Amino acid sequence: MILVVARKKRIVMSQTFPEPVSVPPMDRYNQALINNLHPPNWVNPEPAPCYNLVVIGAGTAGLVTAAGAGLLGAKVALVEKFLMGGDCTNVGCVPSKTMIRSARVVADIKYAEKFGIGTSREINIDFPSVMERLRQIRSEISPNDSAKRFQQEFGVDVFFGEARFSSSDTVEVAGETLRFKKAAIATGTSPAKIPIEGLEEVGYITNKTVFSLTQRPQRLAIIGGGYIGCELAQTFQRLGSEVFLLQRSSRILNREDPAAAEIMQKVFVREGIQLLLESKINRVERQEVETVIYYEVNGQEQVLRVDEILVATGRTPNVEGLNLEVVGVKYNQKQGVIVDDYLQTTNHRIYAVGDVCMQWQFTHAADAAARIVIQNALFSIFGLGRKKLSSLTMPWCTYTDPEVAHVGMYPKEAREKGVEIDTFCVPLNSVDRAIIDGETEGFAKIHVKKGTDKILGATIVARHAGEMISELTLAMTNNLGLKAIAKTIHPYPTQAEVIRKAADAYSRSRLMTPGVKKLASTWLAWRR
Ligand SMILES: Cc1cc2nc3c(=O)[nH]c(=O)nc-3n(C[C@H](O)[C@H](O)[C@H](O)COP(=O)(O)OP(=O)(O)OC[C@H]3O[C@@H](n4cnc5c(N)ncnc54)[C@H](O)[C@@H]3O)c2cc1C
């Protein structure tokens, strides 16, 4: 009994109670989310004398680093200032893909007549229900990232509060000092701000707030035609908003293959999205109940009246307030924390991982990089056995409809690196299953090293391109050439046959040389 009292006393004296958080609207789903990802009754544990690894940020990068290290027996502290799960679970992949699913249902119903299915009544899009489903799904997924799970299953000490370095081997959080042998910065990014006159005063939404909406914005201006802007533009348009997509350059998705972007532009225009390309926003102001955007195209000022503005113009790394100067970790606002190929910062005891330091800002990239950090920070001695970021083959996908998925090099990149390529491109309208599905807008384009079957990169545009790109990623990761894909039997009819057809095109290009043709016809003539 005395012991219990003594322990209790110690708990009260040294353990800290983090600030509660809220996620609007505070319904039962968001309450369940918070209960998992930042429990209101959470008591930060008493810090261990020294941690093998202190991880700052519990998004994908931090979670995977902490869980993996914990499972391997390391003493790990994980610090999160807001919600575990970071952007992906709370304000990124999960909520956006949930909304996209609802939007696809709308599109399927809208185009049902094409398939001989009549829809007698107008489609009733219940936006509040769509958003409630989003909150429900998000809360259902949230136990995976929960504080309790990390504590109980992975043996990780979870601390809530804002972390900052206080000396070369300590991090401070909520009044506690965590001593470390190694640390990992996994603080992610925030929506980039754009300097447009009047924008801050008028107000706008970003990925941090858009998934909390309960009412549909009737007229929505989206600034930024990158993957976040495009996914949300199509989603809101399909869910009944009138969407205006403002993009500074002459095309959307301007990092992707131009042919892919061209298809998406055609689809967007057909679905009613107003594409305002090459537009420069001069200022924004509020007039009674609406927001007025003054923008310029070809030197001509135009006026756009909307109910809401969504800013999706890129990401800014979360480096502020970490006291990185104290520990000699170099960073800048563009690249975030500067790391080498081993994800080591300019302080050899401190690593960085995920969006805060990487060009590939994706959940699966953060996950893959976290595994590198575990190996390099905890299990490498004298630099032996270290893993490199550059050894990864990274696919990605924009979840528009059709999806745009890519892996490896683009032709432009190959040109810049002086690598000569051959490209094999097969349109989806030559694939039976795509014709059957009525999903012929798209293609598979595969780039190989000139004169060989070594795959250097690929772009697929198809309704489920994100699923299909893995075949090429697998091939690239394991050094399988296009020949191996040509040899692989694909079930008929599937849209993935487009990949085999591209591989067949490669095989034909090798077989149908004049020399081979002559040899074959001589042989066959002799056999007659
Ligand atoms: C709308 C949207 C859709 C997306 N869709 C996809 C998709 O479909 N597929 C995909 O692969 N990727 C997608 N992404 C990208 C993906 O969300 C990110 O790549 C991923 O979340 C990066 O993980 P991270 O751990 O590096 O950073 P984050 O997820 O940002 O996590 C960083 C964490 O650190 C915490 N933190 C920051 N500073 C501190 C501090 N000082 N102390 C303590 N904690 C701190 C933050 O609160 C946060 O929880 C999407 C992103 C957005 C915005």
The ligand as an SDF file (V2000), in Angstrom:
LIG
                    3D

 53 58  0  0  0  0  0  0  0  0999 V2000
   -4.8440   16.3580  -49.0330 C   0  0  0  0  0  0  0  0  0  0  0  0
   -3.6870   15.3990  -49.0460 C   0  0  0  0  0  0  0  0  0  0  0  0
   -3.8430   14.1630  -49.6470 C   0  0  0  0  0  0  0  0  0  0  0  0
   -2.8050   13.2640  -49.6450 C   0  0  0  0  0  0  0  0  0  0  0  0
   -2.9730   12.0680  -50.2630 N   0  0  0  0  0  0  0  0  0  0  0  0
   -1.9750   11.1700  -50.2980 C   0  0  0  0  0  0  0  0  0  0  0  0
   -2.1460    9.9050  -50.9060 C   0  0  0  0  0  0  0  0  0  0  0  0
   -3.2180    9.5920  -51.4070 O   0  0  0  0  0  0  0  0  0  0  0  0
   -1.0980    9.0380  -50.9010 N   0  0  0  0  0  0  0  0  0  0  0  0
    0.1030    9.3630  -50.3420 C   0  0  0  0  0  0  0  0  0  0  0  0
    1.0170    8.5470  -50.3600 O   0  0  0  0  0  0  0  0  0  0  0  0
    0.3040   10.5640  -49.7470 N   0  0  0  0  0  0  0  0  0  0  0  0
   -0.7020   11.4670  -49.7060 C   0  0  0  0  0  0  0  0  0  0  0  0
   -0.5220   12.6710  -49.0750 N   0  0  0  0  0  0  0  0  0  0  0  0
    0.7980   12.9690  -48.4860 C   0  0  0  0  0  0  0  0  0  0  0  0
    0.9460   12.3100  -47.1110 C   0  0  0  0  0  0  0  0  0  0  0  0
   -0.1070   12.7220  -46.2840 O   0  0  0  0  0  0  0  0  0  0  0  0
    2.2870   12.6960  -46.5090 C   0  0  0  0  0  0  0  0  0  0  0  0
    3.3110   12.3450  -47.4100 O   0  0  0  0  0  0  0  0  0  0  0  0
    2.5460   11.9870  -45.1890 C   0  0  0  0  0  0  0  0  0  0  0  0
    1.5640   12.3280  -44.2570 O   0  0  0  0  0  0  0  0  0  0  0  0
    3.9230   12.3920  -44.6530 C   0  0  0  0  0  0  0  0  0  0  0  0
    4.1120   11.8520  -43.3850 O   0  0  0  0  0  0  0  0  0  0  0  0
    5.1190   12.5470  -42.3570 P   0  0  0  0  0  0  0  0  0  0  0  0
    5.1370   11.6600  -41.1680 O   0  0  0  0  0  0  0  0  0  0  0  0
    6.3830   12.8740  -43.0140 O   0  0  0  0  0  0  0  0  0  0  0  0
    4.4520   13.9550  -41.9830 O   0  0  0  0  0  0  0  0  0  0  0  0
    3.0560   14.2920  -41.3120 P   0  0  0  0  0  0  0  0  0  0  0  0
    2.0240   13.3290  -41.6660 O   0  0  0  0  0  0  0  0  0  0  0  0
    2.8070   15.7310  -41.6460 O   0  0  0  0  0  0  0  0  0  0  0  0
    3.3180   14.1700  -39.7510 O   0  0  0  0  0  0  0  0  0  0  0  0
    4.1130   15.0650  -39.0440 C   0  0  0  0  0  0  0  0  0  0  0  0
    3.6450   15.0930  -37.6000 C   0  0  0  0  0  0  0  0  0  0  0  0
    4.5740   15.8330  -36.8110 O   0  0  0  0  0  0  0  0  0  0  0  0
    3.8650   16.5890  -35.8600 C   0  0  0  0  0  0  0  0  0  0  0  0
    4.7360   17.6890  -35.4130 N   0  0  0  0  0  0  0  0  0  0  0  0
    5.1820   18.7400  -36.1440 C   0  0  0  0  0  0  0  0  0  0  0  0
    6.0000   19.5120  -35.4070 N   0  0  0  0  0  0  0  0  0  0  0  0
    6.0730   18.9290  -34.1840 C   0  0  0  0  0  0  0  0  0  0  0  0
    6.7550   19.2530  -32.9810 C   0  0  0  0  0  0  0  0  0  0  0  0
    7.5600   20.3140  -32.8830 N   0  0  0  0  0  0  0  0  0  0  0  0
    6.5860   18.4530  -31.9020 N   0  0  0  0  0  0  0  0  0  0  0  0
    5.7860   17.3590  -31.9790 C   0  0  0  0  0  0  0  0  0  0  0  0
    5.1160   17.0080  -33.0880 N   0  0  0  0  0  0  0  0  0  0  0  0
    5.2670   17.7780  -34.1790 C   0  0  0  0  0  0  0  0  0  0  0  0
    2.6240   17.0430  -36.6220 C   0  0  0  0  0  0  0  0  0  0  0  0
    1.5940   17.4150  -35.7330 O   0  0  0  0  0  0  0  0  0  0  0  0
    2.3020   15.7890  -37.4280 C   0  0  0  0  0  0  0  0  0  0  0  0
    1.4220   14.9470  -36.7500 O   0  0  0  0  0  0  0  0  0  0  0  0
   -1.5540   13.5910  -49.0300 C   0  0  0  0  0  0  0  0  0  0  0  0
   -1.4050   14.8270  -48.4110 C   0  0  0  0  0  0  0  0  0  0  0  0
   -2.4490   15.7270  -48.4020 C   0  0  0  0  0  0  0  0  0  0  0  0
   -2.2600   17.0530  -47.7210 C   0  0  0  0  0  0  0  0  0  0  0  0
  1  2  1  0
  2  3  1  0
  2 52  2  0
  3  4  2  0
  4  5  1  0
  4 50  1  0
  5  6  2  0
  6  7  1  0
  6 13  1  0
  7  8  2  0
  7  9  1  0
  9 10  1  0
 10 11  2  0
 10 12  1  0
 12 13  2  0
 13 14  1  0
 14 15  1  0
 14 50  1  0
 15 16  1  0
 16 17  1  0
 16 18  1  0
 18 19  1  0
 18 20  1  0
 20 21  1  0
 20 22  1  0
 22 23  1  0
 23 24  1  0
 24 25  2  0
 24 26  1  0
 24 27  1  0
 27 28  1  0
 28 29  2  0
 28 30  1  0
 28 31  1  0
 31 32  1  0
 32 33  1  0
 33 34  1  0
 33 48  1  0
 34 35  1  0
 35 36  1  0
 35 46  1  0
 36 37  1  0
 36 45  1  0
 37 38  2  0
 38 39  1  0
 39 40  1  0
 39 45  2  0
 40 41  1  0
 40 42  2  0
 42 43  1  0
 43 44  2  0
 44 45  1  0
 46 47  1  0
 46 48  1  0
 48 49  1  0
 50 51  2  0
 51 52  1  0
 52 53  1  0
M  END
$$$$
